[in-house]
Amino acid sequence: MRFGGVPYYGRLIDIIVLSYDGFTVPMFKCEWANTINPRGIKIDKLGFTSINFARLLHTSEHEDNEPYIQASEAHMVFYVDDESEQGWSIPVHLKPRDLYDMGGNDEIMTPIEPYPSQNLEQIFSNDDLGTSATNDDNS
């Protein structure tokens, strides 16, 4: 999840479902790693991101530190222990099982050139004396 260009990584602690007269909103309570400063997040020379969960953010100590997000805002990752740094984890991003790429956004659509609109009054005006329509139905 990104907010304001800052990546947020968290661990799921609890799932809460808010119910409003038949309308439900699932919420995730998470422990958020402090990704604002370099002591909580780093990128190694190979481009792997490492997260340190010993430095948490939004610990609910202050009123504006909110550990909850809507489930629709979350992206699925799992963490692998970083063998080169004790206490650090590497997030691996996953696609959920029931999310299928139908190709709607990736298809290249050829632009259709605009054609001039036809105005039949210009082609067949009432002033044409040589044009007439008759019904020759002799049945």
Secondary structure, DSSP 8 states (H G I E B T S, - for coil): -EETTEE--EEEEEEEEEEETTEEEEEEEEEEE--SSTTTEEE-TTS-EEEETTSEE--SSSTT---EEEGGG---EEEEE-TTSTTEEEEEE---TT----STTT-------------HHHHS-TT-TT---------
